[in-house]
């Protein structure tokens, strides 16, 4: 995708037939300014030795949870790799990490120079901008069902979400990475997504 930036994909253990997202999800890894960072990491199966070897080679120092329901395996990576963990300051009651995560808010700069932004959806997601890789990384704010990039719907799509996402066009990015659906897109696809009907109940999916 870009120097130092890569991903792995696998089925999410909590996926169900009636889920409004596809069973395979993506986790991301980046080396930025000499710091190895894992983004929304879901631990690969033990047999995926190539992925584990790449994680070992990254020597991650930081893990970031981008959204309250993307806790995934942050505790495991804290325990196995001793990473410093960052993420939201509130979580769902049935999915609270054991680790005390350093809170991330829009406007924060994280280790490696990663920048937290606001997606306007009111779900406490902080998309990350990776300046060295010219990339934006989303948890759920932008999704790609059936390979088409779309904004995940909210009741205030026009009033709050679109203005926040359009503000991201001021950033110098070329790559857009999303957890759900086809993971890798470009700036043009991001701009086009802002013109499409959002993904969700209001658009009939």
trRosetta pair geometry for C-beta under 8 A, 3 or more apart (Angstrom, degrees):
i j d omega theta_ij theta_ji phi_ij phi_ji
1 5 4.9 -77 78 100 114 108
1 6 6.7 169 18 -94 108 44
1 7 7.4 58 -21 -5 141 101
1 133 7.3 37 114 -175 101 124
1 135 7.1 51 144 -95 122 142
1 175 5.7 88 176 -141 105 154
1 177 7.3 24 -155 -77 159 118
1 184 5.8 -139 -106 -126 113 129
2 5 4.5 27 63 34 89 126
2 130 7.9 153 78 105 146 130
2 133 3.8 122 103 -156 144 93
2 134 6.7 -176 -119 47 154 80
2 135 5.9 -147 15 -43 147 123
2 174 7.8 129 -80 71 127 110
2 175 5.8 -122 -30 -11 123 152
3 132 7.7 -84 79 145 98 102
3 133 6.8 -152 59 -104 62 84
4 30 5.7 63 134 -164 92 65
4 31 3.9 -109 -155 56 112 87
4 32 6.5 143 130 -65 142 56
4 132 6.9 -5 58 115 140 127
4 133 6.4 -126 71 -74 96 113
5 28 7.2 -11 -165 -171 85 103
5 29 7.5 165 -148 89 42 54
5 30 4.7 1 -103 -108 75 92
5 31 7.9 -131 -59 29 49 63
5 130 6.8 116 -91 121 132 163
5 133 4.5 73 -35 -130 139 155
5 135 6.1 120 -138 -2 167 160
5 175 7.5 139 107 90 156 161
5 177 8.0 -139 170 -48 124 149
6 28 7.5 162 91 -153 36 61
6 29 5.5 -14 66 62 81 96
6 30 7.8 164 23 -80 56 53
6 54 7.0 -75 89 168 148 143
7 26 4.9 0 -179 -170 132 112
7 27 6.4 157 -156 79 77 44
7 28 4.9 -33 -99 -101 90 65
7 29 7.1 170 -89 18 38 74
7 177 6.8 177 -63 -154 139 129
7 183 5.8 -146 112 139 167 157
7 184 7.7 -163 20 -59 142 101
8 26 7.2 154 80 -150 33 65
8 27 5.6 -12 60 58 82 95
8 29 7.8 32 -4 -5 93 111
8 44 5.9 -39 135 -77 152 118
8 48 7.5 105 -168 161 142 148
8 51 4.8 60 -107 -130 154 128
8 54 8.0 154 -53 66 122 136
9 24 5.1 37 171 174 109 113
9 25 6.9 -180 -146 88 73 27
9 26 5.0 -35 -92 -94 83 71
9 27 7.8 176 -85 18 36 69
9 183 6.8 -143 -77 -29 117 139
10 24 6.5 -168 110 -140 10 80
10 25 7.2 -29 65 56 57 68
10 27 7.9 -8 22 2 98 107
10 42 6.4 -143 59 103 114 124
10 44 6.2 160 -40 -122 150 66
10 45 6.9 172 -142 -16 146 91
10 48 7.7 -87 -81 -49 132 158
11 15 6.4 -102 -176 24 86 136
11 23 4.8 -13 -133 153 89 104
11 24 5.7 -55 -83 -88 50 61
11 25 7.8 70 -159 12 18 77
12 15 4.6 107 72 -34 94 101
12 23 6.3 -152 31 -171 81 54
12 24 7.4 154 -14 -128 79 15
12 25 4.7 49 -55 1 111 123
12 42 6.9 -100 -110 -119 74 162
15 19 5.2 -90 -152 9 69 159
15 21 7.4 -109 -118 86 100 87
15 22 8.0 -17 -133 137 140 30
15 23 4.3 132 138 -123 168 73
16 19 5.0 126 55 -33 66 96
19 23 7.7 116 62 -80 138 61
20 199 8.0 150 156 152 112 100
20 200 7.2 60 161 -117 151 58
20 205 6.6 -117 -149 -105 107 142
21 25 7.7 37 142 -83 125 101
21 143 6.9 -102 -116 -151 102 141
21 145 7.4 -120 -126 -85 53 99
21 180 4.5 -67 -156 -145 119 138
21 181 7.5 -103 -155 -38 82 81
22 25 7.8 160 85 -66 78 62
22 145 6.6 157 -32 -122 105 71
22 180 6.2 141 35 -170 85 83
22 181 5.7 112 15 -81 128 56
25 42 6.5 85 87 -2 114 150
25 179 5.2 5 -165 168 96 89
25 180 6.0 -29 -115 -88 84 62
26 177 7.2 -121 112 177 145 98
26 178 7.2 96 42 100 130 44
26 179 5.2 -151 54 -138 81 45
26 180 7.8 -135 16 -48 89 24
26 183 4.1 80 -50 -103 161 137
27 38 7.0 -2 170 -171 109 94
27 39 7.0 164 -171 80 64 63
27 40 5.7 -144 -123 99 72 76
27 41 4.6 76 -163 -124 133 48
27 42 5.0 -151 -54 26 129 76
27 72 7.4 159 -96 167 117 166
27 179 7.8 36 -74 -126 41 92
28 38 7.3 148 86 -161 54 48
28 39 4.1 -13 68 57 104 113
28 40 6.8 51 22 46 89 90
28 41 7.9 -112 47 -77 45 70
28 137 5.7 -116 41 -134 169 138
28 177 6.0 84 -90 141 141 150
29 36 7.2 -9 -171 -169 97 87
29 37 7.1 161 -155 86 52 51
29 38 5.5 -19 -102 -105 78 66
29 39 7.3 -161 -73 17 30 81
29 41 7.6 54 -72 -92 85 110
29 54 7.2 146 66 132 161 107
29 55 6.7 -138 -98 -103 153 72
29 58 5.5 -86 178 -94 130 164
29 60 7.2 -96 -138 -82 103 117
30 36 7.7 166 89 -150 42 46
30 37 5.2 -15 64 61 86 98
30 39 7.0 31 4 -16 105 116
30 112 7.1 118 106 167 106 153
30 114 7.7 116 81 -78 141 122
30 130 5.9 -105 -158 -127 166 145
30 133 6.4 -99 -140 -18 125 147
30 135 8.0 -160 -100 61 141 138
31 34 7.3 2 178 -122 91 13
31 35 7.1 166 -154 77 55 36
31 36 5.4 -22 -100 -95 78 66
31 37 7.6 163 -91 17 29 75
31 58 6.2 -148 -66 -142 100 86
31 112 7.8 -147 -176 -132 31 126
32 35 5.9 -29 70 58 68 87
32 37 6.3 -20 24 11 105 124
32 112 3.6 81 81 180 104 109
32 113 5.7 -125 148 48 117 95
32 114 6.3 106 75 -53 159 88
32 130 6.0 -128 -88 -154 144 98
32 131 7.8 106 -157 52 126 73
32 132 4.9 173 -135 27 89 134
32 133 7.1 -83 -91 -15 107 101
33 112 5.0 164 44 -147 100 48
33 113 4.9 106 -16 -5 140 114
33 132 6.7 -165 -39 -45 73 140
34 112 7.7 -157 59 -109 50 74
35 61 5.5 -87 -157 50 84 125
35 62 6.2 26 164 6 116 121
35 111 4.8 -155 -170 147 166 102
35 112 3.7 -123 65 -71 122 93
36 58 4.1 132 -145 159 131 88
36 59 5.2 150 4 79 153 58
36 60 4.1 -118 120 -101 110 46
36 61 5.5 113 55 5 79 77
36 62 7.2 166 93 31 52 75
37 60 6.5 117 -96 -143 12 95
37 61 7.3 -40 -75 58 59 73
37 62 4.5 -19 -112 76 82 106
37 63 7.3 158 -164 -91 61 30
37 64 6.5 13 -177 -5 109 109
37 110 7.5 95 -123 123 145 124
37 111 6.9 169 -81 90 116 94
37 112 5.2 -90 -32 0 132 160
37 114 6.5 -175 156 -28 177 143
38 41 4.1 -6 163 -46 123 131
38 55 7.5 27 -87 -135 123 104
38 58 7.8 111 -63 114 87 150
38 60 5.0 4 -24 -135 102 154
38 62 7.2 -175 27 98 66 56
38 63 4.4 -17 67 -111 103 81
38 64 7.2 175 88 22 53 66
38 77 6.0 -112 60 -157 156 164
38 83 6.9 -57 27 -114 113 168
39 63 7.7 -177 -75 -158 25 58
39 64 5.3 -14 -113 63 67 100
39 66 6.5 38 -173 -40 93 114
39 128 6.6 -124 -123 33 135 147
39 137 5.5 -3 158 149 162 156
40 64 7.4 -35 -34 94 56 70
40 65 6.4 89 -93 -129 62 49
40 66 5.4 -43 -56 11 109 105
40 67 7.7 14 -96 26 120 87
40 70 4.7 -43 -128 167 108 128
40 72 6.0 95 -177 4 65 145
40 139 5.9 151 -77 -109 145 90
40 179 5.9 -55 110 -96 159 129
41 63 5.9 -76 14 -140 121 115
41 72 6.2 -178 87 108 42 136
41 73 5.9 -75 110 65 84 95
41 74 6.9 119 54 -84 91 58
41 77 5.6 64 77 -43 143 148
42 72 4.5 -99 -83 -161 72 128
42 73 5.6 107 -138 4 37 110
43 72 7.9 163 -8 157 68 97
43 73 4.1 -121 -21 150 95 177
43 76 5.3 -32 -57 93 136 156
43 77 7.4 -168 -78 -53 94 87
44 48 3.9 -90 158 67 127 140
44 51 4.3 110 -44 93 170 144
44 52 6.2 -132 63 -54 126 80
44 55 7.9 -166 10 -20 119 136
45 48 5.1 102 61 -10 76 102
46 52 7.9 18 -149 -48 41 146
48 51 4.3 3 141 26 113 118
48 52 6.3 128 98 -18 75 90
49 52 5.6 -58 -146 42 36 110
49 53 6.0 39 156 -24 70 106
50 53 5.7 -53 -148 34 29 112
50 54 6.6 29 153 -18 62 103
51 54 5.8 -55 -153 35 33 110
51 55 6.5 33 150 -17 66 103
52 55 5.5 -52 -148 37 36 112
52 56 6.3 40 151 -21 66 103
53 56 5.5 -49 -146 35 34 115
53 57 6.3 34 153 -19 65 104
54 57 5.6 -52 -146 37 33 112
54 58 6.5 40 151 -25 63 101
55 58 5.6 -50 -152 30 34 115
55 60 6.6 -34 -170 -16 82 116
55 81 7.9 -102 156 -75 107 143
56 59 7.1 23 171 -67 40 59
59 81 7.9 164 -162 -158 42 114
60 63 6.6 56 154 -62 135 81
60 77 6.8 -27 88 -175 143 119
60 81 5.3 33 67 153 96 155
60 83 5.3 -19 123 -89 102 123
61 83 5.9 131 162 -127 20 75
61 84 6.5 8 153 17 72 93
61 111 6.8 -92 101 127 114 152
62 83 5.6 148 -106 -169 9 104
62 84 5.3 -26 -107 65 70 87
62 85 7.6 151 -162 -89 57 30
62 86 6.7 3 -170 2 103 110
62 110 6.9 137 176 162 153 113
62 111 4.9 179 -57 63 151 126
62 112 6.8 -132 36 -9 146 119
63 74 5.3 165 125 -137 136 86
63 77 4.9 110 -64 98 152 140
63 78 6.9 -105 31 -59 135 75
63 83 4.5 83 -11 119 95 149
63 84 7.6 178 26 83 67 40
63 85 5.0 -17 68 -110 96 77
63 86 7.3 178 91 28 49 69
64 85 7.6 164 -86 -159 33 55
64 86 4.7 -17 -112 70 78 101
64 87 6.4 154 -167 -73 52 71
64 104 6.8 60 -151 -54 103 157
64 110 6.4 10 -87 -157 135 168
64 114 7.3 -111 -36 103 162 156
64 128 6.8 74 114 -62 155 148
65 68 7.8 68 143 -100 121 23
65 70 5.5 164 -162 92 84 90
65 71 5.8 3 -128 -105 143 43
65 72 7.4 -179 -113 28 98 93
65 74 5.5 -50 -58 -61 111 147
65 85 7.3 30 -10 -178 99 98
65 86 7.1 -163 28 97 70 51
65 87 3.2 17 55 -111 105 128
65 88 6.6 -79 104 7 109 79
65 97 7.4 -148 -37 -36 157 142
65 101 6.5 -49 26 -129 120 162
66 70 5.7 -4 53 67 77 151
66 87 7.5 -73 -31 -128 17 81
66 125 5.9 28 147 -154 87 80
66 126 5.9 -136 -155 62 68 68
66 127 6.9 45 -162 -95 124 34
66 128 6.6 -104 -106 -18 113 102
66 137 7.1 -132 -85 119 150 99
66 138 7.3 157 153 -171 154 30
66 139 3.8 -176 95 -49 120 115
67 70 4.5 75 59 5 86 115
67 88 6.8 34 -158 -34 21 129
67 123 6.4 10 -148 126 112 105
67 124 6.5 125 -143 94 62 79
67 125 4.2 -11 -93 -100 103 85
67 126 7.7 -176 -70 20 61 60
67 139 3.8 -162 -6 98 124 165
67 140 5.9 21 -48 9 176 104
68 71 7.4 -6 176 -45 42 90
68 87 7.9 121 -94 162 46 109
68 88 4.7 -59 -72 54 77 158
68 90 6.1 -29 -100 98 134 69
68 91 4.8 175 -157 -119 97 53
68 92 5.9 122 144 -20 113 78
68 95 7.6 112 155 92 78 113
68 123 7.5 -129 23 164 103 78
68 124 5.4 48 -25 81 107 132
69 91 8.0 137 -71 -155 47 74
69 92 5.8 41 -88 -11 86 129
69 95 6.2 64 -127 84 62 155
69 140 8.0 25 65 -28 107 142
70 139 4.9 -112 -35 -145 154 128
70 140 7.7 -161 -51 -27 120 99
70 179 7.2 -116 -118 -93 132 170
71 74 5.8 -94 -174 14 63 114
71 75 7.9 18 167 -16 102 93
71 87 7.6 73 -105 -172 66 165
71 91 6.6 49 -64 -140 125 130
71 95 5.1 -180 17 162 138 99
71 96 7.5 -173 -95 -138 158 9
71 97 5.1 -169 -150 -58 118 94
73 76 4.2 -27 176 30 98 122
73 77 6.2 97 120 -20 88 92
74 77 5.9 -60 -152 40 36 106
74 78 6.3 40 151 -22 69 104
74 85 5.4 95 175 -137 117 132
74 87 7.0 -43 -105 -39 169 145
74 97 5.5 -32 73 -117 120 140
74 99 6.3 -112 123 38 104 135
74 101 7.3 1 146 -83 152 122
75 78 5.6 -52 -149 35 34 114
75 79 6.3 30 154 -17 67 108
75 97 5.5 178 -55 -156 98 91
75 98 5.0 62 -116 38 135 100
75 99 5.3 -176 -103 -17 74 105
76 79 5.8 -60 -149 39 30 108
76 80 6.0 10 162 -5 69 114
77 80 6.0 -57 -128 47 31 99
77 81 5.3 -20 -174 29 69 116
77 83 5.3 -5 138 20 98 132
77 85 7.7 128 85 -86 102 107
78 81 7.4 -67 -110 57 10 75
78 82 7.1 40 -172 -121 47 17
78 83 5.6 -94 -97 56 52 80
78 85 5.4 -42 -78 -39 117 126
78 99 4.8 138 -19 -85 171 146
84 102 6.9 11 166 -2 101 127
84 111 7.2 89 68 -1 130 145
85 97 7.4 -138 146 146 153 159
85 99 5.0 58 44 129 153 144
85 101 4.6 -81 120 -112 100 83
85 102 6.9 155 93 13 52 79
86 101 5.8 112 -145 -177 14 97
86 102 4.7 -38 -106 68 75 94
86 103 7.6 -3 -158 104 75 6
86 104 4.9 80 162 -53 105 113
86 110 5.9 -142 41 -125 174 125
87 97 7.4 92 53 6 153 145
87 101 4.1 -18 37 159 97 158
87 102 7.7 106 21 63 55 51
87 103 7.5 -57 82 -122 42 37
87 104 5.9 -33 -128 11 8 112
88 91 6.6 139 85 -70 114 70
88 101 7.6 48 53 90 42 140
88 103 7.0 1 177 -139 23 75
88 104 6.8 -56 -70 50 36 88
88 124 4.7 60 -125 153 132 126
88 126 7.5 171 -76 -4 77 108
89 103 4.1 8 -70 -114 103 120
89 105 7.9 -2 -16 -64 117 93
90 124 6.5 -126 57 -99 99 167
91 95 5.9 -128 168 94 110 74
91 96 4.5 140 88 -104 137 68
91 97 6.9 -178 -78 4 164 75
92 95 4.6 33 69 40 104 100
92 96 7.3 -142 76 -54 49 69
93 96 6.8 -18 -150 -34 29 112
97 101 6.2 65 66 -31 143 112
101 104 8.0 -50 147 -11 113 91
104 108 5.5 -137 -151 55 66 149
104 110 6.9 -11 -116 -72 115 118
104 116 5.1 175 175 -95 104 157
104 126 5.1 -136 126 44 114 162
105 108 5.3 105 57 -27 64 114
105 116 6.5 122 90 106 26 143
105 126 7.0 -160 -149 -93 14 139
106 116 5.5 -135 -111 124 34 93
106 117 5.6 31 -136 -168 93 23
106 118 3.9 5 -103 -55 154 90
106 126 5.9 -159 -71 -123 64 98
107 116 6.6 -30 36 79 29 91
107 117 7.9 88 -46 -104 41 42
108 115 7.6 165 89 -152 47 50
108 116 4.5 20 55 30 88 126
108 126 7.7 1 40 -168 109 151
109 113 6.5 -29 -170 -145 109 39
109 114 7.1 145 -162 76 58 44
109 115 5.6 -25 -105 -99 72 69
109 116 7.6 -143 -76 9 26 81
110 113 7.8 -14 72 68 60 10
110 114 4.3 -23 59 68 106 100
110 115 7.5 -158 16 -72 81 21
110 116 6.6 86 -26 -36 106 98
110 128 7.5 -38 24 -130 134 120
111 114 7.3 11 73 22 41 99
113 130 8.0 89 96 -149 89 52
113 131 5.7 -70 136 34 121 117
113 132 6.8 97 75 -25 133 101
114 128 5.0 -5 179 -169 113 118
114 129 7.0 156 -163 73 61 49
114 130 5.8 -22 -112 -96 86 67
114 131 8.0 -161 -102 4 37 80
115 128 6.7 138 70 -159 45 62
115 129 4.3 -19 63 57 103 102
115 131 7.0 66 -5 -37 114 99
116 126 4.1 -8 -162 173 106 126
116 127 7.6 134 -156 74 53 40
116 128 6.1 -34 -97 -100 54 71
117 126 6.5 137 55 -168 39 67
117 127 5.0 -32 63 71 102 89
117 128 7.3 167 14 -95 87 20
117 129 6.0 68 -25 -22 122 105
117 136 8.0 -40 33 -136 141 104
117 168 6.2 88 157 -97 160 103
117 171 8.0 -78 -74 -45 151 145
118 126 7.2 -29 -85 -119 42 66
118 127 7.9 -51 46 30 7 91
118 164 5.1 -97 112 -155 92 125
119 123 7.7 -31 72 45 120 94
119 125 5.1 -14 23 87 134 111
119 126 7.7 -158 -12 -107 96 20
119 127 5.3 102 -65 -15 106 111
119 138 7.2 93 -97 -128 141 105
119 141 3.7 -91 -164 -118 155 151
119 142 7.9 -137 -141 -24 129 79
119 161 6.9 2 146 -143 73 80
119 164 5.7 111 171 119 19 131
119 165 6.4 31 -154 -74 66 86
120 141 8.0 98 46 -145 73 124
120 154 7.9 -162 121 39 79 154
120 156 7.8 -128 158 106 92 105
120 160 4.5 174 -176 143 98 77
120 161 4.0 156 108 -115 114 37
120 162 7.2 -110 105 20 160 25
120 163 6.4 148 -111 65 151 73
120 164 2.8 -178 -44 19 115 138
120 165 6.2 -95 23 -25 129 77
121 125 6.4 20 52 30 118 117
121 140 8.0 -108 76 97 166 97
121 141 5.7 -160 -10 -116 136 89
121 152 6.9 24 -117 79 152 98
121 154 4.8 -178 -145 -52 80 145
121 160 7.5 152 -84 108 24 110
121 161 5.2 45 -79 -105 67 109
121 164 7.9 -120 -23 60 58 145
122 154 6.6 127 33 -152 104 146
122 156 7.2 68 -9 44 130 128
122 160 7.0 38 -35 117 103 152
123 140 7.0 -54 101 71 154 125
123 141 7.7 -174 51 -79 122 82
123 154 7.8 -137 -31 -93 107 124
125 138 7.4 35 166 -158 135 76
125 139 5.2 -141 -136 44 116 119
125 140 6.2 -131 -87 46 150 86
125 141 5.2 -172 102 -45 152 107
127 136 5.8 13 166 -174 122 97
127 137 6.4 169 -163 80 73 49
127 138 4.9 -22 -110 -95 106 70
127 139 7.5 -136 -87 5 64 75
127 141 5.9 -74 -56 36 114 144
127 142 7.8 48 -99 7 136 104
127 168 7.3 -11 89 -104 144 145
128 136 7.3 158 83 -155 46 51
128 137 4.7 -8 58 53 95 103
129 135 7.5 162 -155 87 48 46
129 136 5.7 -22 -101 -100 67 72
129 168 7.7 -172 -77 -147 117 99
129 171 5.4 -114 -129 -154 143 155
129 173 6.6 -111 -140 -70 95 125
130 133 4.3 1 118 45 123 105
130 134 7.3 -49 91 14 80 13
130 135 4.4 -1 51 59 114 92
130 136 7.6 -160 16 -73 79 24
130 137 6.7 56 -20 -15 110 108
131 134 7.1 18 -167 -75 33 49
131 172 7.5 52 -139 67 76 102
133 175 6.7 -50 143 41 97 134
134 172 5.9 -70 -127 126 101 80
134 173 5.0 159 174 -131 69 45
134 174 4.6 38 125 14 123 92
134 175 6.3 105 101 15 75 88
135 173 5.9 116 -101 -149 11 105
135 174 7.3 -45 -78 59 59 65
135 175 3.9 -25 -108 75 90 108
135 176 7.2 179 -158 -77 70 25
135 177 6.1 26 179 -7 117 110
136 168 6.4 59 -107 177 149 134
136 171 7.1 112 -70 86 110 145
136 173 5.1 31 -26 -162 94 166
136 175 7.2 -176 27 95 61 60
136 176 5.1 -7 63 -115 101 70
136 177 7.0 -176 91 27 51 71
136 190 7.3 72 50 -103 140 151
137 177 4.7 -15 -111 69 72 110
137 178 7.9 173 -158 -78 50 33
138 141 4.7 -114 -153 51 120 91
138 142 4.4 119 34 40 172 91
138 143 7.8 -119 112 -61 131 51
138 176 7.4 11 -2 -176 110 88
138 177 7.0 175 24 89 69 57
138 178 4.9 -11 65 -109 106 75
138 179 6.9 -116 102 -3 68 85
139 179 5.5 8 -154 -7 41 137
140 143 6.3 -4 -160 -62 55 108
140 152 5.3 -13 154 -6 86 161
140 179 6.8 -41 -67 47 54 122
140 180 6.8 37 -115 2 66 126
141 151 6.9 -30 163 -145 66 75
141 152 6.1 -128 -149 27 21 106
141 161 7.9 -178 -157 -153 97 106
141 165 7.3 176 158 -88 120 113
142 149 6.2 2 178 -167 108 95
142 150 7.3 163 -156 84 65 30
142 151 6.1 -44 -102 -101 65 53
142 152 7.2 -140 -86 -11 15 84
142 165 7.6 122 -64 -130 106 131
142 176 6.7 -50 107 173 156 122
142 178 5.2 -110 102 -95 88 124
142 190 7.1 -25 -133 -125 158 85
142 193 6.2 56 -141 140 109 162
143 149 7.6 160 87 -146 31 51
143 150 6.0 -28 68 66 77 79
143 151 7.9 91 22 -153 77 11
143 152 5.3 71 -4 -62 118 97
143 178 5.7 161 -116 175 34 141
143 179 7.7 -44 -111 61 79 73
143 180 4.5 -15 -140 77 103 112
143 181 5.4 102 170 8 76 126
143 199 5.5 -90 65 53 119 156
144 147 5.9 -1 163 -145 103 17
144 148 6.3 168 -157 69 67 27
144 149 5.0 -25 -98 -88 91 56
144 150 7.2 144 -98 17 38 72
144 178 5.3 139 -8 67 104 143
144 180 6.8 167 38 101 67 64
144 181 3.2 -167 81 108 71 129
144 182 4.4 -92 129 50 139 77
144 183 7.2 -157 39 -71 141 22
144 185 6.7 -179 -86 -45 139 128
145 148 6.6 -25 73 52 62 83
145 150 6.9 -31 27 30 92 123
145 180 7.3 -9 -66 135 69 104
145 181 5.0 -106 -67 -88 29 132
145 199 5.9 141 7 -135 123 140
145 205 7.5 -35 97 -163 171 89
146 181 7.1 -39 18 -138 30 117
147 181 6.6 -165 -67 176 27 105
147 182 4.2 56 -118 -20 63 139
148 181 7.9 -72 46 179 45 148
148 196 7.6 164 155 -137 113 172
149 176 7.0 52 -128 104 147 139
149 178 7.2 161 -123 -15 90 148
149 182 8.0 -85 -63 71 75 104
149 185 5.0 61 -66 -114 137 167
149 189 4.7 99 16 157 145 104
149 190 6.5 -77 145 -87 153 42
149 192 6.9 97 70 78 111 95
149 193 4.1 -77 122 -73 97 125
149 196 7.9 143 95 23 63 143
150 193 5.3 -166 -102 -149 27 97
150 196 5.3 -88 -115 94 90 133
150 197 7.5 -11 -146 87 124 53
150 198 6.2 133 166 -149 103 40
150 199 4.1 112 105 -35 131 105
151 157 6.9 126 111 -144 132 105
151 161 6.3 126 174 147 139 130
151 162 7.4 -76 -62 -83 176 71
151 165 6.5 -97 -103 -41 128 169
151 193 5.9 128 -34 152 76 103
151 194 6.7 64 -37 -102 126 50
151 196 7.5 162 14 71 84 90
151 198 4.6 -60 85 -116 89 93
151 199 6.8 178 82 14 36 83
152 198 6.5 43 148 -176 11 106
152 199 5.4 -45 -107 68 50 99
152 200 6.1 88 -172 -51 61 115
153 157 6.0 -45 -148 -73 65 128
153 198 3.7 132 -85 117 76 126
153 199 6.0 -144 -22 76 88 39
153 200 2.9 -118 29 37 121 138
153 201 6.7 -134 75 37 148 61
153 202 5.0 177 -166 32 151 109
153 203 6.1 -166 -67 -6 136 104
154 157 5.3 151 59 -66 75 69
154 160 7.3 -64 99 68 140 108
154 161 5.3 142 39 -47 126 137
154 198 7.4 -90 13 170 57 169
154 200 7.9 101 -40 20 34 169
155 202 8.0 149 -98 -55 49 142
156 159 4.6 -68 -168 57 89 107
156 160 4.3 28 132 19 121 111
156 161 6.3 135 102 -15 75 90
157 160 7.8 -67 -108 52 4 71
157 161 4.9 -43 -138 42 45 128
157 162 6.3 57 159 -28 65 98
157 198 5.2 -125 -122 -25 144 145
157 202 7.6 -143 -17 71 140 154
158 161 7.7 15 -14 46 14 87
158 162 5.8 -8 -132 14 35 131
159 163 7.6 -39 152 0 30 117
160 163 6.5 -73 -156 39 23 105
160 164 6.4 14 160 -15 64 114
161 164 6.0 -66 -154 37 29 108
161 165 6.2 17 158 -11 68 112
161 198 7.8 43 98 -92 154 142
162 165 5.8 -61 -141 43 32 106
162 166 5.9 32 161 -21 68 108
162 194 6.1 110 -140 -159 91 97
163 166 5.8 -56 -141 38 28 110
163 167 6.6 38 156 -28 62 102
164 167 5.8 -51 -158 24 31 116
164 168 7.5 38 145 -25 59 96
165 168 5.6 -41 -164 16 44 116
165 194 5.9 -176 110 -101 124 111
166 169 5.7 -31 -172 6 51 117
166 194 6.2 104 -77 -150 83 154
167 170 6.0 -30 179 6 55 114
168 171 5.5 -33 -174 13 61 116
168 173 7.6 -18 161 19 95 137
168 190 7.8 -92 100 164 120 138
169 187 8.0 104 -129 -164 79 102
169 190 7.7 173 -88 115 86 119
169 191 6.7 71 -104 -92 125 94
173 176 7.1 86 139 -67 128 74
173 187 6.1 152 99 -88 77 104
173 190 8.0 30 97 10 121 163
174 186 6.2 -29 170 -149 65 85
174 187 5.5 -65 -132 -27 38 111
175 184 6.9 -39 -159 -156 101 85
175 185 7.5 126 -165 76 54 46
175 186 6.5 -45 -105 -110 42 55
175 187 7.9 -32 -32 -43 18 74
176 184 7.7 128 76 -163 56 39
176 185 4.3 -33 70 76 103 96
176 186 6.5 172 14 -104 94 2
176 187 7.0 139 -29 -79 108 39
176 189 6.5 -139 45 78 134 104
176 190 4.7 152 -58 -65 156 115
177 183 5.8 10 -155 168 76 87
177 184 6.1 -11 -104 -101 74 58
177 185 7.6 -179 -76 29 30 75
178 181 6.3 -1 102 60 125 93
178 182 7.8 52 60 86 111 51
178 183 5.8 -155 61 -138 62 51
178 185 7.1 22 -2 7 108 116
179 183 7.3 20 -113 -117 13 95
182 185 7.2 94 110 -58 103 94
185 189 4.0 -106 -178 80 114 145
185 190 6.5 135 117 -50 121 76
186 189 5.3 100 54 9 64 101
186 190 7.3 -116 109 -6 37 91
187 190 5.5 -53 -152 32 35 115
187 191 6.5 34 153 -17 67 103
188 191 5.8 -53 -150 36 32 110
188 192 6.4 32 152 -18 64 107
189 192 5.6 -54 -147 38 33 113
189 193 6.4 43 151 -30 65 101
190 193 5.6 -50 -152 25 31 115
190 194 7.2 33 151 -22 60 99
191 194 6.0 -52 -162 25 36 113
191 195 7.5 24 147 -11 62 105
192 195 5.8 -64 -161 37 42 108
192 196 6.7 43 146 -29 72 105
193 196 5.6 -53 -149 25 39 114
197 202 7.9 -147 -179 107 101 88
197 203 4.1 140 144 -126 115 123
198 202 6.6 33 68 68 106 112
198 203 5.5 -169 73 -31 56 133
199 203 6.3 -76 -110 51 20 139
199 205 6.5 52 -164 -118 70 67
200 203 5.9 84 55 22 59 96
200 205 6.6 -26 -165 -72 2 82
201 204 7.6 37 -173 -72 34 26
201 205 7.1 -8 -86 -33 32 96
